[in-house]
Amino acid sequence: MSQPLIEARRVWYTYRSDSYVLRDVSLSIEPGKILMIFGRSGAGKTTLLKILKGILKPTRGDVLYMGLPLSSTETAKTAFRSVGYIPQGFGVVSNMTVLENVLVGALARVPVLHSIIGSFPEEEVKKAESLIRQMSLAEYRDVKVSQLSGGQRQRVSIARALMQDPKIILADEFVSQLDPITATEVLDIFRRLADERGISTVITTHDIHLASRYSDEIVVLRRGAISYVGRSVETTVEEIVRAM
C-alpha cells in the first residue's frame, strides 16, 4: 500500500465550545483514488474538506500531508500548492473570462506583481489554454463565466484546480446542482484524471447512485462521525442510506 496523500487522524472540530461538528474522524486518501463522502446536510462534509485543505485547523487530532503534519508551516505551504480545492458554487469569478479564471490557479507560483497587473508569464497562459482545450472550452476562452452553463462552470473550476499541478483535488458538493447527464460527464473527467494521471479526488455529494460507478471508496458521515467506510464495489445504495 502506498503512502496516503492526506490522512486525518482522530480529528475533532467545533465552531462553538458546546457542539462538535466533527467527532473522532479518521480517514486516508491514497494516490490515484476517488473517495466519495456522503452525509445529510449538517453532517460535517464541508468542514472536513476545509480541514483536509488546511483552511481550518482541527480542534483536536492531526492531519498529515505526505506523512508530515499539516500544522507545520512548510508542510502547509507544500499542501497549499499541491491540494486543489473546489468549494460549493465552484469558486469561479463570474465577471472574469474563462482564461482569467483558470490563470487564478497559477497564483501560488506567479509573483505577486504579475497577478496584480494581470500580466502572467507566457508559459502559464499556454498551460491555461491547453487545460481549457482539454475541458472542451476552447471557444469560450474569452467569454465571461457568467455566460456559461453550470456544467461549463464546473469545467472551468477543474481547469483552474489543475493549473496548480495538484496531487489531489477536494470538490465540495460538486455535482449536486447538475442534471444527471452533465454530472456523469464531469465525473468522467475525474475518473480519467485518477486513472491516467494519478490525481486523487475527494468529492462530497448527495447523489448516492453515482458511488459505485465513479468512486473507489465510500465514507458516510452522520452527525459529524464516520458511520460507514467501504469499497464502492462492495457497497449497496441501501447500505449508504442506512448509514446516513
DABEL-V372958 format. One line per field, one symbol per residue. ss: DSSP state (2 for helix, 1 for strand, 0 for the rest). phi: phi as a letter, one per 30 degrees, with the letter a starting at -180 (. if undefined). psi: psi as a letter, one per 40 degrees, with the letter a starting at -180 (. if undefined). A space follows every 10 residues. Layout:
BEGIN
ss->???
phi->???
psi->???
END
This chain:
BEGIN
ss->0000011111 1110010010 0111111110 0001111100 0000222222 2220000001 1111100110 0022222222 2211110000 0000001222 2222220000 0222222000 0222222222 2222000222 0001222002 2222222222 2200000111 1100000002 2222222222 2222222001 1111000222 2222001111 1100111111 1222002222 2220
phi->.ddddbbcbh dbbbdbdcac dbbhcbabbc diccccccld eidjddeddd dddjdccedb jbbcchicdd ddedddddde dccdbcdeii idcdccdedd dddedcddbc eeeddddicc eedddddddd dddddhbedc eccddeccdd dddddddded ddddhddabc bchdcdccde dddddddedd dddddccidd bcbcacdddd dddcccbbbc cbhicdcaba dddccceddd dddd
psi->hihidihhhf hiihdieehh dhhfhhiihi heihhhhiii heeedddddd dddedihidi aihhhfeihe ehdddddddd dehihhihee eihdeiiddd ddddeeddeh idddddefgi iddddddddd ddddefedee dehideeiid dddddddddd dddefidihh hhfdedeiid dddddddddd ddddddeehi hhhhiegeee ddddidihhh hhfeihehhi ideehidddd ddd.
END
